[in-house]
Amino acid sequence: MHVTVRDNNVDQALKALKKKMQREGVFREMKLRRSFEKPSEKRAREKAEAIRRARKLERKRMEREGF
C-alpha cells in the first residue's frame, strides 16, 4: 500500500491511508484476528455475511427495477 504526502500535509495522507485500508478490509481482518474464532463460529459468521450480501443485492436490484 502506498500513500504520498504532498506539501507536508500528513493529515490528508493519513486520511487517504485509512480510506485505502478500510477499502482493502485491513481493519476488519485485524478485528477478526484479535482472538481465536472456532471453526463453527467462522462458518456461521460467513454464512450470515453471505445472506446479508444476497439480501442487499436483491434490494438494490428491486430498487433499480422500480418495485
N, CA, C and O atoms as CSV, one atom per row, in Angstrom:
chain,resi,resn,atom,element,x,y,z
A,1,MET,N,N,0.847,-1.161,0.000
A,1,MET,CA,C,0.000,0.000,0.000
A,1,MET,C,C,0.900,1.234,0.000
A,1,MET,O,O,1.907,1.273,0.707
A,2,HIS,N,N,0.539,2.232,-0.786
A,2,HIS,CA,C,1.402,3.388,-0.955
A,2,HIS,C,C,0.561,4.665,-0.907
A,2,HIS,O,O,-0.453,4.778,-1.597
A,3,VAL,N,N,0.993,5.620,-0.088
A,3,VAL,CA,C,0.336,6.918,0.012
A,3,VAL,C,C,1.411,7.987,-0.043
A,3,VAL,O,O,2.400,7.909,0.684
A,4,THR,N,N,1.230,8.977,-0.889
A,4,THR,CA,C,2.211,10.058,-0.988
A,4,THR,C,C,1.756,11.244,-0.141
A,4,THR,O,O,0.567,11.552,-0.060
A,5,VAL,N,N,2.732,11.903,0.491
A,5,VAL,CA,C,2.469,13.091,1.301
A,5,VAL,C,C,2.813,14.303,0.443
A,5,VAL,O,O,3.949,14.460,-0.004
A,6,ARG,N,N,1.832,15.143,0.223
A,6,ARG,CA,C,2.042,16.336,-0.600
A,6,ARG,C,C,2.059,17.580,0.281
A,6,ARG,O,O,1.220,17.730,1.169
A,7,ASP,N,N,2.990,18.449,0.040
A,7,ASP,CA,C,3.112,19.728,0.752
A,7,ASP,C,C,3.131,19.549,2.273
A,7,ASP,O,O,2.551,20.352,3.004
A,8,ASN,N,N,3.798,18.498,2.744
A,8,ASN,CA,C,3.891,18.197,4.173
A,8,ASN,C,C,2.527,18.103,4.859
A,8,ASN,O,O,2.406,18.380,6.052
A,9,ASN,N,N,1.516,17.715,4.108
A,9,ASN,CA,C,0.173,17.585,4.656
A,9,ASN,C,C,-0.037,16.135,5.101
A,9,ASN,O,O,-0.591,15.316,4.368
A,10,VAL,N,N,0.418,15.843,6.314
A,10,VAL,CA,C,0.361,14.481,6.841
A,10,VAL,C,C,-1.075,14.071,7.155
A,10,VAL,O,O,-1.441,12.907,6.991
A,11,ASP,N,N,-1.890,15.028,7.608
A,11,ASP,CA,C,-3.280,14.700,7.951
A,11,ASP,C,C,-4.044,14.178,6.741
A,11,ASP,O,O,-4.799,13.212,6.844
A,12,GLN,N,N,-3.845,14.815,5.609
A,12,GLN,CA,C,-4.525,14.383,4.381
A,12,GLN,C,C,-4.012,13.007,3.945
A,12,GLN,O,O,-4.791,12.166,3.495
A,13,ALA,N,N,-2.710,12.780,4.078
A,13,ALA,CA,C,-2.134,11.485,3.703
A,13,ALA,C,C,-2.643,10.387,4.633
A,13,ALA,O,O,-2.921,9.273,4.189
A,14,LEU,N,N,-2.765,10.697,5.911
A,14,LEU,CA,C,-3.276,9.729,6.878
A,14,LEU,C,C,-4.731,9.371,6.575
A,14,LEU,O,O,-5.135,8.213,6.683
A,15,LYS,N,N,-5.499,10.371,6.201
A,15,LYS,CA,C,-6.899,10.153,5.836
A,15,LYS,C,C,-6.990,9.233,4.611
A,15,LYS,O,O,-7.824,8.329,4.565
A,16,ALA,N,N,-6.125,9.476,3.625
A,16,ALA,CA,C,-6.108,8.643,2.427
A,16,ALA,C,C,-5.690,7.211,2.760
A,16,ALA,O,O,-6.243,6.255,2.218
A,17,LEU,N,N,-4.710,7.070,3.655
A,17,LEU,CA,C,-4.255,5.739,4.067
A,17,LEU,C,C,-5.371,4.966,4.771
A,17,LEU,O,O,-5.594,3.789,4.487
A,18,LYS,N,N,-6.061,5.627,5.681
A,18,LYS,CA,C,-7.160,4.977,6.395
A,18,LYS,C,C,-8.255,4.548,5.432
A,18,LYS,O,O,-8.841,3.476,5.585
A,19,LYS,N,N,-8.528,5.384,4.444
A,19,LYS,CA,C,-9.554,5.063,3.453
A,19,LYS,C,C,-9.155,3.827,2.640
A,19,LYS,O,O,-9.981,2.953,2.376
A,20,LYS,N,N,-7.882,3.766,2.250
A,20,LYS,CA,C,-7.400,2.608,1.491
A,20,LYS,C,C,-7.456,1.340,2.330
A,20,LYS,O,O,-7.857,0.281,1.849
A,21,MET,N,N,-7.046,1.461,3.600
A,21,MET,CA,C,-7.063,0.304,4.487
A,21,MET,C,C,-8.489,-0.184,4.718
A,21,MET,O,O,-8.734,-1.389,4.779
A,22,GLN,N,N,-9.423,0.744,4.845
A,22,GLN,CA,C,-10.826,0.382,5.025
A,22,GLN,C,C,-11.340,-0.362,3.801
A,22,GLN,O,O,-12.025,-1.377,3.922
A,23,ARG,N,N,-11.004,0.151,2.624
A,23,ARG,CA,C,-11.450,-0.462,1.377
A,23,ARG,C,C,-10.872,-1.861,1.198
A,23,ARG,O,O,-11.544,-2.755,0.683
A,24,GLU,N,N,-9.623,-2.049,1.623
A,24,GLU,CA,C,-8.954,-3.341,1.498
A,24,GLU,C,C,-9.404,-4.339,2.564
A,24,GLU,O,O,-9.168,-5.539,2.426
A,25,GLY,N,N,-10.045,-3.854,3.617
A,25,GLY,CA,C,-10.527,-4.740,4.667
A,25,GLY,C,C,-9.489,-5.050,5.730
A,25,GLY,O,O,-9.602,-6.056,6.431
A,26,VAL,N,N,-8.486,-4.206,5.860
A,26,VAL,CA,C,-7.409,-4.434,6.819
A,26,VAL,C,C,-7.929,-4.330,8.254
A,26,VAL,O,O,-7.588,-5.157,9.099
A,27,PHE,N,N,-8.747,-3.323,8.529
A,27,PHE,CA,C,-9.271,-3.129,9.874
A,27,PHE,C,C,-10.143,-4.312,10.286
A,27,PHE,O,O,-10.086,-4.774,11.425
A,28,ARG,N,N,-10.932,-4.783,9.364
A,28,ARG,CA,C,-11.824,-5.911,9.630
A,28,ARG,C,C,-11.011,-7.171,9.928
A,28,ARG,O,O,-11.331,-7.938,10.836
A,29,GLU,N,N,-9.962,-7.362,9.146
A,29,GLU,CA,C,-9.082,-8.519,9.341
A,29,GLU,C,C,-8.400,-8.455,10.711
A,29,GLU,O,O,-8.291,-9.471,11.397
A,30,MET,N,N,-7.948,-7.278,11.102
A,30,MET,CA,C,-7.301,-7.115,12.409
A,30,MET,C,C,-8.276,-7.445,13.526
A,30,MET,O,O,-7.907,-8.099,14.501
A,31,LYS,N,N,-9.504,-7.001,13.392
A,31,LYS,CA,C,-10.513,-7.257,14.410
A,31,LYS,C,C,-10.770,-8.760,14.530
A,31,LYS,O,O,-10.895,-9.280,15.639
A,32,LEU,N,N,-10.848,-9.455,13.401
A,32,LEU,CA,C,-11.110,-10.892,13.418
A,32,LEU,C,C,-9.951,-11.683,14.012
A,32,LEU,O,O,-10.172,-12.717,14.642
A,33,ARG,N,N,-8.731,-11.217,13.824
A,33,ARG,CA,C,-7.554,-11.945,14.293
A,33,ARG,C,C,-7.185,-11.646,15.746
A,33,ARG,O,O,-6.254,-12.248,16.282
A,34,ARG,N,N,-7.899,-10.731,16.384
A,34,ARG,CA,C,-7.600,-10.402,17.777
A,34,ARG,C,C,-7.743,-11.602,18.689
A,34,ARG,O,O,-6.948,-11.790,19.610
A,35,SER,N,N,-8.759,-12.415,18.432
A,35,SER,CA,C,-8.972,-13.591,19.269
A,35,SER,C,C,-9.314,-14.780,18.379
A,35,SER,O,O,-9.717,-14.613,17.228
A,36,PHE,N,N,-9.151,-15.969,18.923
A,36,PHE,CA,C,-9.418,-17.184,18.163
A,36,PHE,C,C,-10.907,-17.328,17.920
A,36,PHE,O,O,-11.725,-17.069,18.803
A,37,GLU,N,N,-11.244,-17.741,16.715
A,37,GLU,CA,C,-12.630,-17.970,16.343
A,37,GLU,C,C,-12.791,-19.449,16.012
A,37,GLU,O,O,-12.108,-19.974,15.132
A,38,LYS,N,N,-13.686,-20.107,16.713
A,38,LYS,CA,C,-13.899,-21.524,16.470
A,38,LYS,C,C,-14.390,-21.729,15.032
A,38,LYS,O,O,-15.083,-20.870,14.486
A,39,PRO,N,N,-14.033,-22.861,14.419
A,39,PRO,CA,C,-14.463,-23.122,13.047
A,39,PRO,C,C,-15.979,-23.062,12.869
A,39,PRO,O,O,-16.462,-22.589,11.840
A,40,SER,N,N,-16.725,-23.532,13.855
A,40,SER,CA,C,-18.191,-23.485,13.745
A,40,SER,C,C,-18.686,-22.038,13.768
A,40,SER,O,O,-19.627,-21.689,13.056
A,41,GLU,N,N,-18.047,-21.198,14.592
A,41,GLU,CA,C,-18.418,-19.783,14.640
A,41,GLU,C,C,-18.058,-19.088,13.337
A,41,GLU,O,O,-18.795,-18.222,12.867
A,42,LYS,N,N,-16.925,-19.466,12.754
A,42,LYS,CA,C,-16.487,-18.881,11.496
A,42,LYS,C,C,-17.476,-19.213,10.382
A,42,LYS,O,O,-17.847,-18.345,9.592
A,43,ARG,N,N,-17.901,-20.484,10.325
A,43,ARG,CA,C,-18.878,-20.896,9.309
A,43,ARG,C,C,-20.182,-20.130,9.473
A,43,ARG,O,O,-20.763,-19.667,8.491
A,44,ALA,N,N,-20.641,-19.997,10.709
A,44,ALA,CA,C,-21.895,-19.285,10.974
A,44,ALA,C,C,-21.774,-17.819,10.567
A,44,ALA,O,O,-22.688,-17.260,9.959
A,45,ARG,N,N,-20.642,-17.200,10.904
A,45,ARG,CA,C,-20.438,-15.788,10.551
A,45,ARG,C,C,-20.405,-15.596,9.051
A,45,ARG,O,O,-21.037,-14.682,8.521
A,46,GLU,N,N,-19.655,-16.472,8.352
A,46,GLU,CA,C,-19.545,-16.351,6.901
A,46,GLU,C,C,-20.887,-16.595,6.225
A,46,GLU,O,O,-21.208,-15.940,5.234
A,47,LYS,N,N,-21.675,-17.530,6.748
A,47,LYS,CA,C,-22.998,-17.797,6.185
A,47,LYS,C,C,-23.910,-16.581,6.366
A,47,LYS,O,O,-24.632,-16.196,5.446
A,48,ALA,N,N,-23.869,-15.979,7.560
A,48,ALA,CA,C,-24.678,-14.786,7.833
A,48,ALA,C,C,-24.261,-13.631,6.932
A,48,ALA,O,O,-25.111,-12.883,6.450
A,49,GLU,N,N,-22.954,-13.477,6.701
A,49,GLU,CA,C,-22.477,-12.414,5.814
A,49,GLU,C,C,-22.948,-12.640,4.387
A,49,GLU,O,O,-23.322,-11.693,3.696
A,50,ALA,N,N,-22.931,-13.894,3.943
A,50,ALA,CA,C,-23.377,-14.212,2.583
A,50,ALA,C,C,-24.861,-13.906,2.424
A,50,ALA,O,O,-25.283,-13.370,1.400
A,51,ILE,N,N,-25.650,-14.247,3.438
A,51,ILE,CA,C,-27.087,-13.966,3.395
A,51,ILE,C,C,-27.319,-12.463,3.355
A,51,ILE,O,O,-28.164,-11.977,2.603
A,52,ARG,N,N,-26.556,-11.722,4.178
A,52,ARG,CA,C,-26.684,-10.265,4.208
A,52,ARG,C,C,-26.355,-9.651,2.845
A,52,ARG,O,O,-27.057,-8.759,2.369
A,53,ARG,N,N,-25.269,-10.144,2.222
A,53,ARG,CA,C,-24.887,-9.635,0.893
A,53,ARG,C,C,-25.966,-9.932,-0.135
A,53,ARG,O,O,-26.302,-9.072,-0.949
A,54,ALA,N,N,-26.516,-11.151,-0.104
A,54,ALA,CA,C,-27.546,-11.543,-1.069
A,54,ALA,C,C,-28.795,-10.679,-0.919
A,54,ALA,O,O,-29.382,-10.246,-1.911
A,55,ARG,N,N,-29.198,-10.430,0.335
A,55,ARG,CA,C,-30.381,-9.595,0.573
A,55,ARG,C,C,-30.156,-8.172,0.088
A,55,ARG,O,O,-31.046,-7.556,-0.498
A,56,LYS,N,N,-28.969,-7.659,0.337
A,56,LYS,CA,C,-28.646,-6.298,-0.091
A,56,LYS,C,C,-28.663,-6.198,-1.612
A,56,LYS,O,O,-29.194,-5.243,-2.178
A,57,LEU,N,N,-28.073,-7.200,-2.265
A,57,LEU,CA,C,-28.056,-7.228,-3.722
A,57,LEU,C,C,-29.471,-7.298,-4.289
A,57,LEU,O,O,-29.792,-6.611,-5.259
A,58,GLU,N,N,-30.314,-8.133,-3.680
A,58,GLU,CA,C,-31.707,-8.256,-4.111
A,58,GLU,C,C,-32.461,-6.948,-3.915
A,58,GLU,O,O,-33.243,-6.540,-4.774
A,59,ARG,N,N,-32.223,-6.288,-2.772
A,59,ARG,CA,C,-32.868,-4.998,-2.512
A,59,ARG,C,C,-32.489,-3.974,-3.565
A,59,ARG,O,O,-33.341,-3.240,-4.065
A,60,LYS,N,N,-31.193,-3.928,-3.902
A,60,LYS,CA,C,-30.731,-2.968,-4.906
A,60,LYS,C,C,-31.318,-3.278,-6.279
A,60,LYS,O,O,-31.687,-2.371,-7.024
A,61,ARG,N,N,-31.402,-4.580,-6.609
A,61,ARG,CA,C,-31.961,-4.987,-7.897
A,61,ARG,C,C,-33.429,-4.588,-7.993
A,61,ARG,O,O,-33.877,-4.084,-9.023
A,62,MET,N,N,-34.179,-4.816,-6.909
A,62,MET,CA,C,-35.601,-4.457,-6.897
A,62,MET,C,C,-35.768,-2.938,-7.003
A,62,MET,O,O,-36.685,-2.452,-7.666
A,63,GLU,N,N,-34.889,-2.208,-6.354
A,63,GLU,CA,C,-34.962,-0.737,-6.398
A,63,GLU,C,C,-34.715,-0.237,-7.817
A,63,GLU,O,O,-35.391,0.676,-8.290
A,64,ARG,N,N,-33.734,-0.848,-8.493
A,64,ARG,CA,C,-33.418,-0.450,-9.872
A,64,ARG,C,C,-34.589,-0.737,-10.812
A,64,ARG,O,O,-34.875,0.049,-11.715
A,65,GLU,N,N,-35.262,-1.866,-10.593
A,65,GLU,CA,C,-36.359,-2.253,-11.460
A,65,GLU,C,C,-37.641,-1.500,-11.142
A,65,GLU,O,O,-38.591,-1.536,-11.923
A,66,GLY,N,N,-37.676,-0.827,-10.017
A,66,GLY,CA,C,-38.817,0.033,-9.695
A,66,GLY,C,C,-39.938,-0.642,-8.943
A,66,GLY,O,O,-41.090,-0.228,-9.077
A,67,PHE,N,N,-39.656,-1.650,-8.169
A,67,PHE,CA,C,-40.720,-2.311,-7.396
A,67,PHE,C,C,-40.910,-1.665,-6.068
A,67,PHE,O,O,-41.763,-2.092,-5.290
